[in-house]
């Protein structure tokens, strides 16, 4: 590189050589965003070479390949100021006014506003501004209130979804800072960071490849090409944000973040709108048109009857809702007002008949459940998964970290056929064998060891298995990983493969220039690759059939004690074998020497047996699908309650290995799949095959997974559950719900919440249908017989507000009860509106219709009150009936509807607000609501009549109903 006269970086062309000088350009760094963006955008190898390669760029960014960047806050802030933060500018979120505008565009709302405007105009013309605004103004205010409340509810849910979406995007990234490997949020990645990459990781920012082996990335998100791209130092050192690591591992130097990265511009155009319809919403949306047609028919008939009776002079009285028409005497303004009131009533009947509260209730309960599940360590990525989980009949679960604590520890060590005890016994092992173990552990790992200068002990990073082995080697075998790295160089790595279940590394020793292959993996797999073994004296012995059988028993013995068995093997190879680049890509895997075996203990999680039993009690079968050998799998499954130890015949039928399951004929698989409880030594393909078979048999399948290769099974399952701690980003993106604590008990919690969603929706639907039926019948009968409707437009709008938003808030936010886990799963073919619900709806609707019609025709004589007071009593009783029916709707089946009611504070708030607003409307807003003040005794009578709905609900639930649905259209729904 040469220094230019103006001491600045210059470049004659994007592909030409650059005359560069390492001067401080911005915030003390010797390179700026312009150069880094140009470098990455054009994949400019010439420019990279002129900059001194990846090491030169690291130097200009004050980063160290082995130590990373300094971890001080000032340094991080300086980098953010110079190069930006790793965040994307997104479209602004929708405001409250946007949702108000959307709500006001509804056709029924527009018609009502039109009626209100005309009524307002006629009223002011007739009675003057002081008195004439009441009729039209009341409707207008009521409509505006409904629009505002509905919009505010939608706005809150949208904010909730945005918050959950942000939590979903917040990915922990492994970085190297101050020589220490640590996890930071993807949003806190800065230029100069050294990032660790492994299979399944999402590349967090644009960067340059520093070090690694067999690294291949999936760039389909950027290029659309499905072929994986190899990354190395010489030909393609460029890595781009948003891509996924498909194979291998490595380290990357971050060069561009946020809006300066290639992914940044695309992300800025993406907004997290959630317009998907869940299965429940689809079912209810199919039911809505039927009610709409009924509502339109009733509204048309009511309007026609009112019109005929008005113009024939057959309305109830001159002081009624619409007045009395007298030919030649009634003013045009009065006729116009009467017609407008009739139109408004007809429109509001349609508004009440159309259950627009259904989608709102589903959204509310899903948003509430998602928020609560987040607190219970479950992040919902797809709305539909909440309710689908309530229908789950089978859960296929992993072992490590899900049923177990994921706290691995080496508890057994075998050299040859002898078990080695505690640390003192290691001194008897020959140094040559210990050196091979140290070398095999230090280089054949994706983990790392960090020892702080303070000397406070080792810090290990990597997967739980890697950390356990590294900890054992560092503490028990006295492995010095830094010293080993000085003495050896890695030539090639074969990354862990879920099919072969092993990992290999090719190492060149600097002292004698010899080349060695080290393998580590599942014990039975590694033993098969060996032709000899080291005994406790360090002597090499042939591995004959008898010896293989003895090692097999050793492995089975450890597995039966729930231990994961890992074996180490070694072989010195000739240099000539690996001089050819093509040959070096394949490590020697035959005639190896078995170095040793370790057994790792991962205790079962406390409470996991109870969680499994809770699933089984709820009619959900739990299947264990694991990569461990069959003895470990059986031991863990028995400990967790998936298998019963007394039934050996059942265990023989219930336990299979992946290969055996794979080799069944399709007919055998379909015949046996229900009875299988444990599948050991399974590959991701076996898991996918299991899910496909179960779905073909009509099961609703939930699957847990953490690896990249689990993605197909997670996508295929009805509910994909990825692991938040050990799960790769590919697995998380393929899943519907992320289990943040990797705990099976959380899976059971999600199951309970899923059932709670379904139950809450049924409560609300039952409540709303009761009002629909009662309102339609009462208005129809009253209009046909008296030429009037008992409730005014404003009163009907208030009932509609109670029915939709407020009832949804009260009923859709009940927490799931224990009783939900005592029922069998809800079949997907079952209608939302069950026979039990129709029984409850018709009973309550019949009571309300009877009460309102009695009051309509006999109320004045029964209570000795005026027509105006009687109409207010009808309105009051109708609203209070809905208040008490909210209590009844809390349980579709249970007779005790008050159980657990104290826990739902929002329910009490909604009931309190409803009663307070009702009192205000009756006692203080007489002109607005067209009401008369009631006496204490009249209020007592209203409450007394309304509360009868509670004992009626209790009695009705004794009436048995058949399980089969009532109408064929509901089956289709």
PyMOL commands that set and color helices and strands:
alter all, ss='L'
color gray80, all
select helices_A, chain A and resi 33-42+45-50+53-60+73-83+96-104+107-132+134-169+186-188+220-223+258-260+262-267+279-311+332-353+357-375+383-389+423-428+431-443+464-475+481-487+523-528+545-560+575-578+581-584+608-617+630-640+648-654+658-663+666-672+684-696+708-716+729-734+744-786+793-811+818-822+835-863+867-888+901-903+905-923+926-929+936-956+968-972
alter helices_A, ss='H'
color red, helices_A
select strands_A, chain A and resi 10-11+18-19+172-177+180-185+194-198+206-218+229-230+238-239+244-256+378-380+394-397+409-415+418-420+448-451+458-461+488-497+502-509+515-522+530-534+540-542+563-573+592-601+621-625+655-657+678-680+701-705+719-723+737-739
alter strands_A, ss='S'
color yellow, strands_A
deselect
rebuild
show_as cartoon
